[in-house]
Amino acid sequence: MKNKIGKVLRTARDLILTPHLAICFFIAWIITNGWAYVALGVGTYYEYKWLVAIAATYLAILWSPLCAEGILTFLIAIFLMQKLFPNDERTLKFIKVYYRRYKSKLKKQIHKKKPKKFVISRKAVSAQESTEIRN
């Protein structure tokens, strides 16, 4: 178990510390979150109540537990990585390999959890019919 966690942490470190992906992640973070922090600061400094209200509302939504903003930020970062640095084959290959791995794991889990069908056995039905006929 300890070895597995170490391996996951090493692969995450190798992925996150690539300079191209870090640049793309920063740009994606500015697109999804950064504008709200800047707007909150500018609105507070210049006393624009409407700007503070918009930024504070968006930030409140971001900090809610059900917000999937992190996933969206990472997807935008991967998209930017493919567009801005198409020659960085090592990182793009790494992303594709892990995407395929997790996609196949998800498919396996979905196929394992097929909903059980409610089936009435014919023996039980015929037994009920015979008792109804007798009465």
Chimera marker file (.cmm) of the C-alpha trace (Angstrom):
<marker_set name="trace">
<marker id="1" x="0.000" y="0.000" z="0.000" r="1" g="1" b="0" radius="0.5"/>
<marker id="2" x="2.795" y="2.388" z="0.945" r="1" g="1" b="0" radius="0.5"/>
<marker id="3" x="4.649" y="1.593" z="-2.282" r="1" g="1" b="0" radius="0.5"/>
<marker id="4" x="1.506" y="2.268" z="-4.352" r="1" g="1" b="0" radius="0.5"/>
<marker id="5" x="0.998" y="5.689" z="-2.769" r="1" g="1" b="0" radius="0.5"/>
<marker id="6" x="4.648" y="6.552" z="-3.401" r="1" g="1" b="0" radius="0.5"/>
<marker id="7" x="4.339" y="5.581" z="-7.056" r="1" g="1" b="0" radius="0.5"/>
<marker id="8" x="1.202" y="7.713" z="-7.490" r="1" g="1" b="0" radius="0.5"/>
<marker id="9" x="2.905" y="10.688" z="-5.828" r="1" g="1" b="0" radius="0.5"/>
<marker id="10" x="5.990" y="10.326" z="-8.056" r="1" g="1" b="0" radius="0.5"/>
<marker id="11" x="3.902" y="10.233" z="-11.237" r="1" g="1" b="0" radius="0.5"/>
<marker id="12" x="1.869" y="13.242" z="-10.077" r="1" g="1" b="0" radius="0.5"/>
<marker id="13" x="5.095" y="15.113" z="-9.338" r="1" g="1" b="0" radius="0.5"/>
<marker id="14" x="6.507" y="14.241" z="-12.759" r="1" g="1" b="0" radius="0.5"/>
<marker id="15" x="3.349" y="15.470" z="-14.446" r="1" g="1" b="0" radius="0.5"/>
<marker id="16" x="2.898" y="18.680" z="-12.454" r="1" g="1" b="0" radius="0.5"/>
<marker id="17" x="6.542" y="19.774" z="-12.562" r="1" g="1" b="0" radius="0.5"/>
<marker id="18" x="6.774" y="19.887" z="-16.346" r="1" g="1" b="0" radius="0.5"/>
<marker id="19" x="7.261" y="23.553" z="-17.225" r="1" g="1" b="0" radius="0.5"/>
<marker id="20" x="4.925" y="23.535" z="-20.213" r="1" g="1" b="0" radius="0.5"/>
<marker id="21" x="2.037" y="22.038" z="-18.271" r="1" g="1" b="0" radius="0.5"/>
<marker id="22" x="2.678" y="24.414" z="-15.359" r="1" g="1" b="0" radius="0.5"/>
<marker id="23" x="2.413" y="27.396" z="-17.727" r="1" g="1" b="0" radius="0.5"/>
<marker id="24" x="-0.788" y="26.026" z="-19.266" r="1" g="1" b="0" radius="0.5"/>
<marker id="25" x="-2.245" y="25.257" z="-15.835" r="1" g="1" b="0" radius="0.5"/>
<marker id="26" x="-1.537" y="28.831" z="-14.703" r="1" g="1" b="0" radius="0.5"/>
<marker id="27" x="-3.273" y="30.234" z="-17.796" r="1" g="1" b="0" radius="0.5"/>
<marker id="28" x="-6.236" y="27.890" z="-17.245" r="1" g="1" b="0" radius="0.5"/>
<marker id="29" x="-6.414" y="28.931" z="-13.588" r="1" g="1" b="0" radius="0.5"/>
<marker id="30" x="-6.517" y="32.599" z="-14.624" r="1" g="1" b="0" radius="0.5"/>
<marker id="31" x="-9.353" y="31.768" z="-17.037" r="1" g="1" b="0" radius="0.5"/>
<marker id="32" x="-11.423" y="29.891" z="-14.449" r="1" g="1" b="0" radius="0.5"/>
<marker id="33" x="-10.535" y="31.550" z="-11.107" r="1" g="1" b="0" radius="0.5"/>
<marker id="34" x="-8.010" y="34.334" z="-11.369" r="1" g="1" b="0" radius="0.5"/>
<marker id="35" x="-10.294" y="36.887" z="-12.959" r="1" g="1" b="0" radius="0.5"/>
<marker id="36" x="-12.596" y="36.692" z="-9.926" r="1" g="1" b="0" radius="0.5"/>
<marker id="37" x="-9.776" y="37.390" z="-7.464" r="1" g="1" b="0" radius="0.5"/>
<marker id="38" x="-8.543" y="40.313" z="-9.588" r="1" g="1" b="0" radius="0.5"/>
<marker id="39" x="-12.088" y="41.650" z="-9.957" r="1" g="1" b="0" radius="0.5"/>
<marker id="40" x="-12.619" y="41.388" z="-6.204" r="1" g="1" b="0" radius="0.5"/>
<marker id="41" x="-9.436" y="43.364" z="-5.553" r="1" g="1" b="0" radius="0.5"/>
<marker id="42" x="-10.147" y="46.024" z="-8.187" r="1" g="1" b="0" radius="0.5"/>
<marker id="43" x="-13.790" y="46.327" z="-7.121" r="1" g="1" b="0" radius="0.5"/>
<marker id="44" x="-12.814" y="46.741" z="-3.492" r="1" g="1" b="0" radius="0.5"/>
<marker id="45" x="-10.074" y="49.292" z="-4.247" r="1" g="1" b="0" radius="0.5"/>
<marker id="46" x="-12.230" y="51.465" z="-6.527" r="1" g="1" b="0" radius="0.5"/>
<marker id="47" x="-15.434" y="50.755" z="-4.569" r="1" g="1" b="0" radius="0.5"/>
<marker id="48" x="-17.377" y="49.210" z="-7.471" r="1" g="1" b="0" radius="0.5"/>
<marker id="49" x="-20.099" y="47.377" z="-5.606" r="1" g="1" b="0" radius="0.5"/>
<marker id="50" x="-21.406" y="45.561" z="-8.684" r="1" g="1" b="0" radius="0.5"/>
<marker id="51" x="-17.933" y="44.169" z="-9.460" r="1" g="1" b="0" radius="0.5"/>
<marker id="52" x="-17.420" y="43.047" z="-5.876" r="1" g="1" b="0" radius="0.5"/>
<marker id="53" x="-20.843" y="41.365" z="-5.889" r="1" g="1" b="0" radius="0.5"/>
<marker id="54" x="-20.142" y="39.430" z="-9.095" r="1" g="1" b="0" radius="0.5"/>
<marker id="55" x="-16.664" y="38.359" z="-8.013" r="1" g="1" b="0" radius="0.5"/>
<marker id="56" x="-17.771" y="37.405" z="-4.491" r="1" g="1" b="0" radius="0.5"/>
<marker id="57" x="-20.689" y="35.373" z="-5.827" r="1" g="1" b="0" radius="0.5"/>
<marker id="58" x="-18.471" y="33.486" z="-8.262" r="1" g="1" b="0" radius="0.5"/>
<marker id="59" x="-15.867" y="32.826" z="-5.560" r="1" g="1" b="0" radius="0.5"/>
<marker id="60" x="-18.565" y="31.584" z="-3.192" r="1" g="1" b="0" radius="0.5"/>
<marker id="61" x="-19.676" y="29.110" z="-5.849" r="1" g="1" b="0" radius="0.5"/>
<marker id="62" x="-16.049" y="28.039" z="-6.404" r="1" g="1" b="0" radius="0.5"/>
<marker id="63" x="-15.526" y="27.336" z="-2.723" r="1" g="1" b="0" radius="0.5"/>
<marker id="64" x="-18.670" y="25.223" z="-2.437" r="1" g="1" b="0" radius="0.5"/>
<marker id="65" x="-17.970" y="21.511" z="-2.022" r="1" g="1" b="0" radius="0.5"/>
<marker id="66" x="-19.887" y="20.444" z="-5.134" r="1" g="1" b="0" radius="0.5"/>
<marker id="67" x="-18.027" y="22.680" z="-7.595" r="1" g="1" b="0" radius="0.5"/>
<marker id="68" x="-16.050" y="20.762" z="-10.227" r="1" g="1" b="0" radius="0.5"/>
<marker id="69" x="-13.889" y="23.741" z="-11.157" r="1" g="1" b="0" radius="0.5"/>
<marker id="70" x="-10.618" y="21.873" z="-10.571" r="1" g="1" b="0" radius="0.5"/>
<marker id="71" x="-11.495" y="19.283" z="-13.169" r="1" g="1" b="0" radius="0.5"/>
<marker id="72" x="-12.471" y="22.010" z="-15.627" r="1" g="1" b="0" radius="0.5"/>
<marker id="73" x="-9.210" y="23.875" z="-14.988" r="1" g="1" b="0" radius="0.5"/>
<marker id="74" x="-7.168" y="20.739" z="-15.621" r="1" g="1" b="0" radius="0.5"/>
<marker id="75" x="-9.086" y="19.978" z="-18.839" r="1" g="1" b="0" radius="0.5"/>
<marker id="76" x="-8.485" y="23.516" z="-20.099" r="1" g="1" b="0" radius="0.5"/>
<marker id="77" x="-4.792" y="23.158" z="-19.204" r="1" g="1" b="0" radius="0.5"/>
<marker id="78" x="-4.533" y="19.938" z="-21.223" r="1" g="1" b="0" radius="0.5"/>
<marker id="79" x="-6.293" y="21.586" z="-24.178" r="1" g="1" b="0" radius="0.5"/>
<marker id="80" x="-3.910" y="24.562" z="-23.999" r="1" g="1" b="0" radius="0.5"/>
<marker id="81" x="-0.973" y="22.170" z="-23.717" r="1" g="1" b="0" radius="0.5"/>
<marker id="82" x="-1.983" y="20.485" z="-26.967" r="1" g="1" b="0" radius="0.5"/>
<marker id="83" x="-2.412" y="23.825" z="-28.761" r="1" g="1" b="0" radius="0.5"/>
<marker id="84" x="0.546" y="25.807" z="-27.384" r="1" g="1" b="0" radius="0.5"/>
<marker id="85" x="3.150" y="23.036" z="-27.090" r="1" g="1" b="0" radius="0.5"/>
<marker id="86" x="2.356" y="20.320" z="-29.646" r="1" g="1" b="0" radius="0.5"/>
<marker id="87" x="6.031" y="19.247" z="-29.776" r="1" g="1" b="0" radius="0.5"/>
<marker id="88" x="6.187" y="18.278" z="-26.097" r="1" g="1" b="0" radius="0.5"/>
<marker id="89" x="5.646" y="14.603" z="-26.869" r="1" g="1" b="0" radius="0.5"/>
<marker id="90" x="6.712" y="13.319" z="-23.458" r="1" g="1" b="0" radius="0.5"/>
<marker id="91" x="4.008" y="15.132" z="-21.499" r="1" g="1" b="0" radius="0.5"/>
<marker id="92" x="1.305" y="14.601" z="-24.118" r="1" g="1" b="0" radius="0.5"/>
<marker id="93" x="2.106" y="10.867" z="-24.247" r="1" g="1" b="0" radius="0.5"/>
<marker id="94" x="1.985" y="10.724" z="-20.451" r="1" g="1" b="0" radius="0.5"/>
<marker id="95" x="-1.461" y="12.359" z="-20.460" r="1" g="1" b="0" radius="0.5"/>
<marker id="96" x="-2.782" y="10.042" z="-23.197" r="1" g="1" b="0" radius="0.5"/>
<marker id="97" x="-1.541" y="6.902" z="-21.434" r="1" g="1" b="0" radius="0.5"/>
<marker id="98" x="-3.142" y="7.837" z="-18.130" r="1" g="1" b="0" radius="0.5"/>
<marker id="99" x="-6.328" y="8.933" z="-19.868" r="1" g="1" b="0" radius="0.5"/>
<marker id="100" x="-6.650" y="5.507" z="-21.517" r="1" g="1" b="0" radius="0.5"/>
<marker id="101" x="-5.878" y="3.738" z="-18.233" r="1" g="1" b="0" radius="0.5"/>
<marker id="102" x="-8.503" y="5.561" z="-16.198" r="1" g="1" b="0" radius="0.5"/>
<marker id="103" x="-11.040" y="5.329" z="-19.006" r="1" g="1" b="0" radius="0.5"/>
<marker id="104" x="-10.688" y="1.531" z="-19.113" r="1" g="1" b="0" radius="0.5"/>
<marker id="105" x="-10.905" y="1.304" z="-15.310" r="1" g="1" b="0" radius="0.5"/>
<marker id="106" x="-14.076" y="3.395" z="-15.343" r="1" g="1" b="0" radius="0.5"/>
<marker id="107" x="-15.622" y="1.196" z="-18.043" r="1" g="1" b="0" radius="0.5"/>
<marker id="108" x="-14.823" y="-1.924" z="-16.006" r="1" g="1" b="0" radius="0.5"/>
<marker id="109" x="-16.464" y="-0.442" z="-12.917" r="1" g="1" b="0" radius="0.5"/>
<marker id="110" x="-19.554" y="0.546" z="-14.868" r="1" g="1" b="0" radius="0.5"/>
<marker id="111" x="-19.911" y="-2.941" z="-16.346" r="1" g="1" b="0" radius="0.5"/>
<marker id="112" x="-19.530" y="-4.532" z="-12.891" r="1" g="1" b="0" radius="0.5"/>
<marker id="113" x="-22.354" y="-2.440" z="-11.449" r="1" g="1" b="0" radius="0.5"/>
<marker id="114" x="-25.089" y="-3.351" z="-13.900" r="1" g="1" b="0" radius="0.5"/>
<marker id="115" x="-28.515" y="-2.908" z="-12.339" r="1" g="1" b="0" radius="0.5"/>
<marker id="116" x="-30.117" y="-6.135" z="-11.219" r="1" g="1" b="0" radius="0.5"/>
<marker id="117" x="-33.335" y="-6.979" z="-12.949" r="1" g="1" b="0" radius="0.5"/>
<marker id="118" x="-36.343" y="-7.880" z="-10.882" r="1" g="1" b="0" radius="0.5"/>
<marker id="119" x="-37.304" y="-11.351" z="-12.048" r="1" g="1" b="0" radius="0.5"/>
<marker id="120" x="-40.147" y="-13.374" z="-10.667" r="1" g="1" b="0" radius="0.5"/>
<marker id="121" x="-39.473" y="-17.053" z="-10.998" r="1" g="1" b="0" radius="0.5"/>
<marker id="122" x="-42.013" y="-19.101" z="-12.900" r="1" g="1" b="0" radius="0.5"/>
<marker id="123" x="-42.291" y="-21.568" z="-10.069" r="1" g="1" b="0" radius="0.5"/>
<marker id="124" x="-43.457" y="-18.854" z="-7.671" r="1" g="1" b="0" radius="0.5"/>
<marker id="125" x="-45.972" y="-17.546" z="-10.197" r="1" g="1" b="0" radius="0.5"/>
<marker id="126" x="-47.349" y="-21.003" z="-10.944" r="1" g="1" b="0" radius="0.5"/>
<marker id="127" x="-47.624" y="-21.759" z="-7.211" r="1" g="1" b="0" radius="0.5"/>
<marker id="128" x="-49.617" y="-18.548" z="-6.685" r="1" g="1" b="0" radius="0.5"/>
<marker id="129" x="-51.884" y="-19.356" z="-9.629" r="1" g="1" b="0" radius="0.5"/>
<marker id="130" x="-52.586" y="-22.858" z="-8.339" r="1" g="1" b="0" radius="0.5"/>
<marker id="131" x="-53.533" y="-21.578" z="-4.883" r="1" g="1" b="0" radius="0.5"/>
<marker id="132" x="-55.808" y="-18.938" z="-6.436" r="1" g="1" b="0" radius="0.5"/>
<marker id="133" x="-57.527" y="-21.541" z="-8.597" r="1" g="1" b="0" radius="0.5"/>
<marker id="134" x="-58.146" y="-23.787" z="-5.563" r="1" g="1" b="0" radius="0.5"/>
<marker id="135" x="-59.736" y="-20.964" z="-3.554" r="1" g="1" b="0" radius="0.5"/>
<link id1="1" id2="2" r="1" g="1" b="0" radius="0.2"/>
<link id1="2" id2="3" r="1" g="1" b="0" radius="0.2"/>
<link id1="3" id2="4" r="1" g="1" b="0" radius="0.2"/>
<link id1="4" id2="5" r="1" g="1" b="0" radius="0.2"/>
<link id1="5" id2="6" r="1" g="1" b="0" radius="0.2"/>
<link id1="6" id2="7" r="1" g="1" b="0" radius="0.2"/>
<link id1="7" id2="8" r="1" g="1" b="0" radius="0.2"/>
<link id1="8" id2="9" r="1" g="1" b="0" radius="0.2"/>
<link id1="9" id2="10" r="1" g="1" b="0" radius="0.2"/>
<link id1="10" id2="11" r="1" g="1" b="0" radius="0.2"/>
<link id1="11" id2="12" r="1" g="1" b="0" radius="0.2"/>
<link id1="12" id2="13" r="1" g="1" b="0" radius="0.2"/>
<link id1="13" id2="14" r="1" g="1" b="0" radius="0.2"/>
<link id1="14" id2="15" r="1" g="1" b="0" radius="0.2"/>
<link id1="15" id2="16" r="1" g="1" b="0" radius="0.2"/>
<link id1="16" id2="17" r="1" g="1" b="0" radius="0.2"/>
<link id1="17" id2="18" r="1" g="1" b="0" radius="0.2"/>
<link id1="18" id2="19" r="1" g="1" b="0" radius="0.2"/>
<link id1="19" id2="20" r="1" g="1" b="0" radius="0.2"/>
<link id1="20" id2="21" r="1" g="1" b="0" radius="0.2"/>
<link id1="21" id2="22" r="1" g="1" b="0" radius="0.2"/>
<link id1="22" id2="23" r="1" g="1" b="0" radius="0.2"/>
<link id1="23" id2="24" r="1" g="1" b="0" radius="0.2"/>
<link id1="24" id2="25" r="1" g="1" b="0" radius="0.2"/>
<link id1="25" id2="26" r="1" g="1" b="0" radius="0.2"/>
<link id1="26" id2="27" r="1" g="1" b="0" radius="0.2"/>
<link id1="27" id2="28" r="1" g="1" b="0" radius="0.2"/>
<link id1="28" id2="29" r="1" g="1" b="0" radius="0.2"/>
<link id1="29" id2="30" r="1" g="1" b="0" radius="0.2"/>
<link id1="30" id2="31" r="1" g="1" b="0" radius="0.2"/>
<link id1="31" id2="32" r="1" g="1" b="0" radius="0.2"/>
<link id1="32" id2="33" r="1" g="1" b="0" radius="0.2"/>
<link id1="33" id2="34" r="1" g="1" b="0" radius="0.2"/>
<link id1="34" id2="35" r="1" g="1" b="0" radius="0.2"/>
<link id1="35" id2="36" r="1" g="1" b="0" radius="0.2"/>
<link id1="36" id2="37" r="1" g="1" b="0" radius="0.2"/>
<link id1="37" id2="38" r="1" g="1" b="0" radius="0.2"/>
<link id1="38" id2="39" r="1" g="1" b="0" radius="0.2"/>
<link id1="39" id2="40" r="1" g="1" b="0" radius="0.2"/>
<link id1="40" id2="41" r="1" g="1" b="0" radius="0.2"/>
<link id1="41" id2="42" r="1" g="1" b="0" radius="0.2"/>
<link id1="42" id2="43" r="1" g="1" b="0" radius="0.2"/>
<link id1="43" id2="44" r="1" g="1" b="0" radius="0.2"/>
<link id1="44" id2="45" r="1" g="1" b="0" radius="0.2"/>
<link id1="45" id2="46" r="1" g="1" b="0" radius="0.2"/>
<link id1="46" id2="47" r="1" g="1" b="0" radius="0.2"/>
<link id1="47" id2="48" r="1" g="1" b="0" radius="0.2"/>
<link id1="48" id2="49" r="1" g="1" b="0" radius="0.2"/>
<link id1="49" id2="50" r="1" g="1" b="0" radius="0.2"/>
<link id1="50" id2="51" r="1" g="1" b="0" radius="0.2"/>
<link id1="51" id2="52" r="1" g="1" b="0" radius="0.2"/>
<link id1="52" id2="53" r="1" g="1" b="0" radius="0.2"/>
<link id1="53" id2="54" r="1" g="1" b="0" radius="0.2"/>
<link id1="54" id2="55" r="1" g="1" b="0" radius="0.2"/>
<link id1="55" id2="56" r="1" g="1" b="0" radius="0.2"/>
<link id1="56" id2="57" r="1" g="1" b="0" radius="0.2"/>
<link id1="57" id2="58" r="1" g="1" b="0" radius="0.2"/>
<link id1="58" id2="59" r="1" g="1" b="0" radius="0.2"/>
<link id1="59" id2="60" r="1" g="1" b="0" radius="0.2"/>
<link id1="60" id2="61" r="1" g="1" b="0" radius="0.2"/>
<link id1="61" id2="62" r="1" g="1" b="0" radius="0.2"/>
<link id1="62" id2="63" r="1" g="1" b="0" radius="0.2"/>
<link id1="63" id2="64" r="1" g="1" b="0" radius="0.2"/>
<link id1="64" id2="65" r="1" g="1" b="0" radius="0.2"/>
<link id1="65" id2="66" r="1" g="1" b="0" radius="0.2"/>
<link id1="66" id2="67" r="1" g="1" b="0" radius="0.2"/>
<link id1="67" id2="68" r="1" g="1" b="0" radius="0.2"/>
<link id1="68" id2="69" r="1" g="1" b="0" radius="0.2"/>
<link id1="69" id2="70" r="1" g="1" b="0" radius="0.2"/>
<link id1="70" id2="71" r="1" g="1" b="0" radius="0.2"/>
<link id1="71" id2="72" r="1" g="1" b="0" radius="0.2"/>
<link id1="72" id2="73" r="1" g="1" b="0" radius="0.2"/>
<link id1="73" id2="74" r="1" g="1" b="0" radius="0.2"/>
<link id1="74" id2="75" r="1" g="1" b="0" radius="0.2"/>
<link id1="75" id2="76" r="1" g="1" b="0" radius="0.2"/>
<link id1="76" id2="77" r="1" g="1" b="0" radius="0.2"/>
<link id1="77" id2="78" r="1" g="1" b="0" radius="0.2"/>
<link id1="78" id2="79" r="1" g="1" b="0" radius="0.2"/>
<link id1="79" id2="80" r="1" g="1" b="0" radius="0.2"/>
<link id1="80" id2="81" r="1" g="1" b="0" radius="0.2"/>
<link id1="81" id2="82" r="1" g="1" b="0" radius="0.2"/>
<link id1="82" id2="83" r="1" g="1" b="0" radius="0.2"/>
<link id1="83" id2="84" r="1" g="1" b="0" radius="0.2"/>
<link id1="84" id2="85" r="1" g="1" b="0" radius="0.2"/>
<link id1="85" id2="86" r="1" g="1" b="0" radius="0.2"/>
<link id1="86" id2="87" r="1" g="1" b="0" radius="0.2"/>
<link id1="87" id2="88" r="1" g="1" b="0" radius="0.2"/>
<link id1="88" id2="89" r="1" g="1" b="0" radius="0.2"/>
<link id1="89" id2="90" r="1" g="1" b="0" radius="0.2"/>
<link id1="90" id2="91" r="1" g="1" b="0" radius="0.2"/>
<link id1="91" id2="92" r="1" g="1" b="0" radius="0.2"/>
<link id1="92" id2="93" r="1" g="1" b="0" radius="0.2"/>
<link id1="93" id2="94" r="1" g="1" b="0" radius="0.2"/>
<link id1="94" id2="95" r="1" g="1" b="0" radius="0.2"/>
<link id1="95" id2="96" r="1" g="1" b="0" radius="0.2"/>
<link id1="96" id2="97" r="1" g="1" b="0" radius="0.2"/>
<link id1="97" id2="98" r="1" g="1" b="0" radius="0.2"/>
<link id1="98" id2="99" r="1" g="1" b="0" radius="0.2"/>
<link id1="99" id2="100" r="1" g="1" b="0" radius="0.2"/>
<link id1="100" id2="101" r="1" g="1" b="0" radius="0.2"/>
<link id1="101" id2="102" r="1" g="1" b="0" radius="0.2"/>
<link id1="102" id2="103" r="1" g="1" b="0" radius="0.2"/>
<link id1="103" id2="104" r="1" g="1" b="0" radius="0.2"/>
<link id1="104" id2="105" r="1" g="1" b="0" radius="0.2"/>
<link id1="105" id2="106" r="1" g="1" b="0" radius="0.2"/>
<link id1="106" id2="107" r="1" g="1" b="0" radius="0.2"/>
<link id1="107" id2="108" r="1" g="1" b="0" radius="0.2"/>
<link id1="108" id2="109" r="1" g="1" b="0" radius="0.2"/>
<link id1="109" id2="110" r="1" g="1" b="0" radius="0.2"/>
<link id1="110" id2="111" r="1" g="1" b="0" radius="0.2"/>
<link id1="111" id2="112" r="1" g="1" b="0" radius="0.2"/>
<link id1="112" id2="113" r="1" g="1" b="0" radius="0.2"/>
<link id1="113" id2="114" r="1" g="1" b="0" radius="0.2"/>
<link id1="114" id2="115" r="1" g="1" b="0" radius="0.2"/>
<link id1="115" id2="116" r="1" g="1" b="0" radius="0.2"/>
<link id1="116" id2="117" r="1" g="1" b="0" radius="0.2"/>
<link id1="117" id2="118" r="1" g="1" b="0" radius="0.2"/>
<link id1="118" id2="119" r="1" g="1" b="0" radius="0.2"/>
<link id1="119" id2="120" r="1" g="1" b="0" radius="0.2"/>
<link id1="120" id2="121" r="1" g="1" b="0" radius="0.2"/>
<link id1="121" id2="122" r="1" g="1" b="0" radius="0.2"/>
<link id1="122" id2="123" r="1" g="1" b="0" radius="0.2"/>
<link id1="123" id2="124" r="1" g="1" b="0" radius="0.2"/>
<link id1="124" id2="125" r="1" g="1" b="0" radius="0.2"/>
<link id1="125" id2="126" r="1" g="1" b="0" radius="0.2"/>
<link id1="126" id2="127" r="1" g="1" b="0" radius="0.2"/>
<link id1="127" id2="128" r="1" g="1" b="0" radius="0.2"/>
<link id1="128" id2="129" r="1" g="1" b="0" radius="0.2"/>
<link id1="129" id2="130" r="1" g="1" b="0" radius="0.2"/>
<link id1="130" id2="131" r="1" g="1" b="0" radius="0.2"/>
<link id1="131" id2="132" r="1" g="1" b="0" radius="0.2"/>
<link id1="132" id2="133" r="1" g="1" b="0" radius="0.2"/>
<link id1="133" id2="134" r="1" g="1" b="0" radius="0.2"/>
<link id1="134" id2="135" r="1" g="1" b="0" radius="0.2"/>
</marker_set>
